[in-house]
Amino acid sequence: MIKTIEWTENGVVMIDQRLLPSEEVYNTYATVDEVADAIVTMVIRGAPAIGVAAAMGIALGVNNLVDDNNLQSDFEKICRIMHSTRPTAKNLFWAIARMERLFKNLAGRTPFVSLKEELINEAIAMHQEDIEINRRIGKYGQEVLSSGDTVLTHCNAGALATAGYGTALGVIRGAVEAGKAINVFADETRPFLQGSRLTAWELAHDDIPCTLITDNMAGWFMKQGKINCVIVGADRIAPNGDAANKIGTYSVAVLAKAHNIPFYVAAPISTFDPDISTGEEIPIEQRDTREVTEINGRIMAPGNIRIENPAFDVTPASLISGIITEYGIARVPFPESIADFFRLAEKQ
């Protein structure tokens, strides 16, 4: 299994996703600031993965404290560092809140050394839980696929975007493990090329047949009948079913609707945001314009042109056939299905 992130005695180890597929490099991050920078600069990316990274970063920050003289203020500062990294992925804030709850329950009632251990154990537990959750998503999701299907996916929602196994790619892996012959079309996913660099690398690593296409080819292959299903991940999902994912996902959903192809979103419950009503309230991260104008440092556009680089878009629930979670597949009407899954989550 691909190791995206791991807690070690020396710090948090992450595979540097910026260097894939040409180099497989694992870096060790020894401070909370280094972990935060790794999230911002896309060393690690994908909503579930950066949630785990945030938890480990917080545990690392507290573990590096020399004493507990200013524990409350130090902890709040550590959490603020994590809060400031990336705005769209709900899993990041869900993970921070979980670490904050544990800290609140232990601070002042637990020896400092024990507090550090508990925070580390919680971050490690979240890592392991995410892998098991992804496998459950894969188990439920594989039911929508039949042997011989060709699935289109956009961006990377695989092991690299999670603690391991994957959400959208977890569904594909689940189908393959169930004995189904599945082919994949992977959009390159401009401008950061997560599809060509990461998804294609993962699928080749697992010997799952994959065809790489540019983003503007998807509609043509749909028209030719070469795509049976679309499965993508998500960074934040509203209670009404609207889902934010990598920029370009909305276009794929529109194309799928036009060609009567089912469009599924795969994500854990931690990606859902109960504090908003619709996708209109999801904050959309704006990234460095150089991601659009440059490729490997080579300038590909005139210097005096205006650039927009939103990292995400929002697909309305009306274009989504189902949302695959660790509790089953939410379907229309989404508010009722999603509410049922939240109730199941609260019981565990």
Secondary structure as a PSIPRED ss2 file (coil, helix, strand):
# PSIPRED VFORMAT (PSIPRED V4.0)

   1 M C   1.000  0.000  0.000
   2 I C   1.000  0.000  0.000
   3 K C   1.000  0.000  0.000
   4 T C   1.000  0.000  0.000
   5 I E   0.000  0.000  1.000
   6 E E   0.000  0.000  1.000
   7 W E   0.000  0.000  1.000
   8 T E   0.000  0.000  1.000
   9 E C   1.000  0.000  0.000
  10 N C   1.000  0.000  0.000
  11 G E   0.000  0.000  1.000
  12 V E   0.000  0.000  1.000
  13 V E   0.000  0.000  1.000
  14 M E   0.000  0.000  1.000
  15 I E   0.000  0.000  1.000
  16 D C   1.000  0.000  0.000
  17 Q C   1.000  0.000  0.000
  18 R C   1.000  0.000  0.000
  19 L C   1.000  0.000  0.000
  20 L C   1.000  0.000  0.000
  21 P C   1.000  0.000  0.000
  22 S C   1.000  0.000  0.000
  23 E C   1.000  0.000  0.000
  24 E C   1.000  0.000  0.000
  25 V C   1.000  0.000  0.000
  26 Y E   0.000  0.000  1.000
  27 N E   0.000  0.000  1.000
  28 T E   0.000  0.000  1.000
  29 Y E   0.000  0.000  1.000
  30 A C   1.000  0.000  0.000
  31 T C   1.000  0.000  0.000
  32 V H   0.000  1.000  0.000
  33 D H   0.000  1.000  0.000
  34 E H   0.000  1.000  0.000
  35 V H   0.000  1.000  0.000
  36 A H   0.000  1.000  0.000
  37 D H   0.000  1.000  0.000
  38 A H   0.000  1.000  0.000
  39 I H   0.000  1.000  0.000
  40 V H   0.000  1.000  0.000
  41 T C   1.000  0.000  0.000
  42 M C   1.000  0.000  0.000
  43 V C   1.000  0.000  0.000
  44 I C   1.000  0.000  0.000
  45 R C   1.000  0.000  0.000
  46 G C   1.000  0.000  0.000
  47 A H   0.000  1.000  0.000
  48 P H   0.000  1.000  0.000
  49 A H   0.000  1.000  0.000
  50 I H   0.000  1.000  0.000
  51 G H   0.000  1.000  0.000
  52 V H   0.000  1.000  0.000
  53 A H   0.000  1.000  0.000
  54 A H   0.000  1.000  0.000
  55 A H   0.000  1.000  0.000
  56 M H   0.000  1.000  0.000
  57 G H   0.000  1.000  0.000
  58 I H   0.000  1.000  0.000
  59 A H   0.000  1.000  0.000
  60 L H   0.000  1.000  0.000
  61 G H   0.000  1.000  0.000
  62 V H   0.000  1.000  0.000
  63 N H   0.000  1.000  0.000
  64 N C   1.000  0.000  0.000
  65 L C   1.000  0.000  0.000
  66 V C   1.000  0.000  0.000
  67 D C   1.000  0.000  0.000
  68 D C   1.000  0.000  0.000
  69 N C   1.000  0.000  0.000
  70 N C   1.000  0.000  0.000
  71 L H   0.000  1.000  0.000
  72 Q H   0.000  1.000  0.000
  73 S H   0.000  1.000  0.000
  74 D H   0.000  1.000  0.000
  75 F H   0.000  1.000  0.000
  76 E H   0.000  1.000  0.000
  77 K H   0.000  1.000  0.000
  78 I H   0.000  1.000  0.000
  79 C H   0.000  1.000  0.000
  80 R H   0.000  1.000  0.000
  81 I H   0.000  1.000  0.000
  82 M H   0.000  1.000  0.000
  83 H H   0.000  1.000  0.000
  84 S C   1.000  0.000  0.000
  85 T C   1.000  0.000  0.000
  86 R C   1.000  0.000  0.000
  87 P C   1.000  0.000  0.000
  88 T C   1.000  0.000  0.000
  89 A C   1.000  0.000  0.000
  90 K H   0.000  1.000  0.000
  91 N H   0.000  1.000  0.000
  92 L H   0.000  1.000  0.000
  93 F H   0.000  1.000  0.000
  94 W H   0.000  1.000  0.000
  95 A H   0.000  1.000  0.000
  96 I H   0.000  1.000  0.000
  97 A H   0.000  1.000  0.000
  98 R H   0.000  1.000  0.000
  99 M H   0.000  1.000  0.000
 100 E H   0.000  1.000  0.000
 101 R H   0.000  1.000  0.000
 102 L H   0.000  1.000  0.000
 103 F H   0.000  1.000  0.000
 104 K H   0.000  1.000  0.000
 105 N H   0.000  1.000  0.000
 106 L H   0.000  1.000  0.000
 107 A C   1.000  0.000  0.000
 108 G C   1.000  0.000  0.000
 109 R C   1.000  0.000  0.000
 110 T C   1.000  0.000  0.000
 111 P C   1.000  0.000  0.000
 112 F H   0.000  1.000  0.000
 113 V H   0.000  1.000  0.000
 114 S H   0.000  1.000  0.000
 115 L H   0.000  1.000  0.000
 116 K H   0.000  1.000  0.000
 117 E H   0.000  1.000  0.000
 118 E H   0.000  1.000  0.000
 119 L H   0.000  1.000  0.000
 120 I H   0.000  1.000  0.000
 121 N H   0.000  1.000  0.000
 122 E H   0.000  1.000  0.000
 123 A H   0.000  1.000  0.000
 124 I H   0.000  1.000  0.000
 125 A H   0.000  1.000  0.000
 126 M H   0.000  1.000  0.000
 127 H H   0.000  1.000  0.000
 128 Q H   0.000  1.000  0.000
 129 E H   0.000  1.000  0.000
 130 D H   0.000  1.000  0.000
 131 I H   0.000  1.000  0.000
 132 E H   0.000  1.000  0.000
 133 I H   0.000  1.000  0.000
 134 N H   0.000  1.000  0.000
 135 R H   0.000  1.000  0.000
 136 R H   0.000  1.000  0.000
 137 I H   0.000  1.000  0.000
 138 G H   0.000  1.000  0.000
 139 K H   0.000  1.000  0.000
 140 Y H   0.000  1.000  0.000
 141 G H   0.000  1.000  0.000
 142 Q H   0.000  1.000  0.000
 143 E H   0.000  1.000  0.000
 144 V H   0.000  1.000  0.000
 145 L C   1.000  0.000  0.000
 146 S C   1.000  0.000  0.000
 147 S C   1.000  0.000  0.000
 148 G C   1.000  0.000  0.000
 149 D C   1.000  0.000  0.000
 150 T E   0.000  0.000  1.000
 151 V E   0.000  0.000  1.000
 152 L E   0.000  0.000  1.000
 153 T E   0.000  0.000  1.000
 154 H C   1.000  0.000  0.000
 155 C C   1.000  0.000  0.000
 156 N C   1.000  0.000  0.000
 157 A C   1.000  0.000  0.000
 158 G E   0.000  0.000  1.000
 159 A H   0.000  1.000  0.000
 160 L H   0.000  1.000  0.000
 161 A H   0.000  1.000  0.000
 162 T C   1.000  0.000  0.000
 163 A C   1.000  0.000  0.000
 164 G C   1.000  0.000  0.000
 165 Y C   1.000  0.000  0.000
 166 G E   0.000  0.000  1.000
 167 T C   1.000  0.000  0.000
 168 A H   0.000  1.000  0.000
 169 L H   0.000  1.000  0.000
 170 G H   0.000  1.000  0.000
 171 V H   0.000  1.000  0.000
 172 I H   0.000  1.000  0.000
 173 R H   0.000  1.000  0.000
 174 G H   0.000  1.000  0.000
 175 A H   0.000  1.000  0.000
 176 V H   0.000  1.000  0.000
 177 E H   0.000  1.000  0.000
 178 A C   1.000  0.000  0.000
 179 G C   1.000  0.000  0.000
 180 K C   1.000  0.000  0.000
 181 A C   1.000  0.000  0.000
 182 I C   1.000  0.000  0.000
 183 N E   0.000  0.000  1.000
 184 V E   0.000  0.000  1.000
 185 F E   0.000  0.000  1.000
 186 A E   0.000  0.000  1.000
 187 D E   0.000  0.000  1.000
 188 E C   1.000  0.000  0.000
 189 T C   1.000  0.000  0.000
 190 R C   1.000  0.000  0.000
 191 P C   1.000  0.000  0.000
 192 F C   1.000  0.000  0.000
 193 L C   1.000  0.000  0.000
 194 Q H   0.000  1.000  0.000
 195 G H   0.000  1.000  0.000
 196 S H   0.000  1.000  0.000
 197 R H   0.000  1.000  0.000
 198 L H   0.000  1.000  0.000
 199 T H   0.000  1.000  0.000
 200 A H   0.000  1.000  0.000
 201 W H   0.000  1.000  0.000
 202 E H   0.000  1.000  0.000
 203 L H   0.000  1.000  0.000
 204 A H   0.000  1.000  0.000
 205 H H   0.000  1.000  0.000
 206 D C   1.000  0.000  0.000
 207 D C   1.000  0.000  0.000
 208 I C   1.000  0.000  0.000
 209 P C   1.000  0.000  0.000
 210 C E   0.000  0.000  1.000
 211 T E   0.000  0.000  1.000
 212 L E   0.000  0.000  1.000
 213 I E   0.000  0.000  1.000
 214 T C   1.000  0.000  0.000
 215 D H   0.000  1.000  0.000
 216 N H   0.000  1.000  0.000
 217 M H   0.000  1.000  0.000
 218 A H   0.000  1.000  0.000
 219 G H   0.000  1.000  0.000
 220 W H   0.000  1.000  0.000
 221 F H   0.000  1.000  0.000
 222 M H   0.000  1.000  0.000
 223 K H   0.000  1.000  0.000
 224 Q C   1.000  0.000  0.000
 225 G C   1.000  0.000  0.000
 226 K C   1.000  0.000  0.000
 227 I C   1.000  0.000  0.000
 228 N C   1.000  0.000  0.000
 229 C E   0.000  0.000  1.000
 230 V E   0.000  0.000  1.000
 231 I E   0.000  0.000  1.000
 232 V E   0.000  0.000  1.000
 233 G C   1.000  0.000  0.000
 234 A C   1.000  0.000  0.000
 235 D C   1.000  0.000  0.000
 236 R E   0.000  0.000  1.000
 237 I E   0.000  0.000  1.000
 238 A C   1.000  0.000  0.000
 239 P C   1.000  0.000  0.000
 240 N C   1.000  0.000  0.000
 241 G C   1.000  0.000  0.000
 242 D C   1.000  0.000  0.000
 243 A E   0.000  0.000  1.000
 244 A E   0.000  0.000  1.000
 245 N E   0.000  0.000  1.000
 246 K E   0.000  0.000  1.000
 247 I C   1.000  0.000  0.000
 248 G C   1.000  0.000  0.000
 249 T H   0.000  1.000  0.000
 250 Y H   0.000  1.000  0.000
 251 S H   0.000  1.000  0.000
 252 V H   0.000  1.000  0.000
 253 A H   0.000  1.000  0.000
 254 V H   0.000  1.000  0.000
 255 L H   0.000  1.000  0.000
 256 A H   0.000  1.000  0.000
 257 K H   0.000  1.000  0.000
 258 A H   0.000  1.000  0.000
 259 H C   1.000  0.000  0.000
 260 N C   1.000  0.000  0.000
 261 I C   1.000  0.000  0.000
 262 P C   1.000  0.000  0.000
 263 F E   0.000  0.000  1.000
 264 Y E   0.000  0.000  1.000
 265 V E   0.000  0.000  1.000
 266 A E   0.000  0.000  1.000
 267 A C   1.000  0.000  0.000
 268 P C   1.000  0.000  0.000
 269 I H   0.000  1.000  0.000
 270 S H   0.000  1.000  0.000
 271 T H   0.000  1.000  0.000
 272 F E   0.000  0.000  1.000
 273 D C   1.000  0.000  0.000
 274 P C   1.000  0.000  0.000
 275 D C   1.000  0.000  0.000
 276 I C   1.000  0.000  0.000
 277 S C   1.000  0.000  0.000
 278 T C   1.000  0.000  0.000
 279 G H   0.000  1.000  0.000
 280 E H   0.000  1.000  0.000
 281 E H   0.000  1.000  0.000
 282 I C   1.000  0.000  0.000
 283 P C   1.000  0.000  0.000
 284 I C   1.000  0.000  0.000
 285 E C   1.000  0.000  0.000
 286 Q E   0.000  0.000  1.000
 287 R C   1.000  0.000  0.000
 288 D C   1.000  0.000  0.000
 289 T C   1.000  0.000  0.000
 290 R H   0.000  1.000  0.000
 291 E H   0.000  1.000  0.000
 292 V H   0.000  1.000  0.000
 293 T H   0.000  1.000  0.000
 294 E E   0.000  0.000  1.000
 295 I E   0.000  0.000  1.000
 296 N C   1.000  0.000  0.000
 297 G C   1.000  0.000  0.000
 298 R E   0.000  0.000  1.000
 299 I E   0.000  0.000  1.000
 300 M C   1.000  0.000  0.000
 301 A C   1.000  0.000  0.000
 302 P C   1.000  0.000  0.000
 303 G C   1.000  0.000  0.000
 304 N C   1.000  0.000  0.000
 305 I C   1.000  0.000  0.000
 306 R C   1.000  0.000  0.000
 307 I C   1.000  0.000  0.000
 308 E C   1.000  0.000  0.000
 309 N C   1.000  0.000  0.000
 310 P E   0.000  0.000  1.000
 311 A C   1.000  0.000  0.000
 312 F E   0.000  0.000  1.000
 313 D E   0.000  0.000  1.000
 314 V E   0.000  0.000  1.000
 315 T E   0.000  0.000  1.000
 316 P C   1.000  0.000  0.000
 317 A H   0.000  1.000  0.000
 318 S H   0.000  1.000  0.000
 319 L H   0.000  1.000  0.000
 320 I C   1.000  0.000  0.000
 321 S C   1.000  0.000  0.000
 322 G E   0.000  0.000  1.000
 323 I E   0.000  0.000  1.000
 324 I E   0.000  0.000  1.000
 325 T E   0.000  0.000  1.000
 326 E C   1.000  0.000  0.000
 327 Y C   1.000  0.000  0.000
 328 G E   0.000  0.000  1.000
 329 I E   0.000  0.000  1.000
 330 A E   0.000  0.000  1.000
 331 R C   1.000  0.000  0.000
 332 V C   1.000  0.000  0.000
 333 P C   1.000  0.000  0.000
 334 F H   0.000  1.000  0.000
 335 P H   0.000  1.000  0.000
 336 E H   0.000  1.000  0.000
 337 S H   0.000  1.000  0.000
 338 I H   0.000  1.000  0.000
 339 A H   0.000  1.000  0.000
 340 D H   0.000  1.000  0.000
 341 F H   0.000  1.000  0.000
 342 F H   0.000  1.000  0.000
 343 R H   0.000  1.000  0.000
 344 L H   0.000  1.000  0.000
 345 A H   0.000  1.000  0.000
 346 E H   0.000  1.000  0.000
 347 K H   0.000  1.000  0.000
 348 Q C   1.000  0.000  0.000
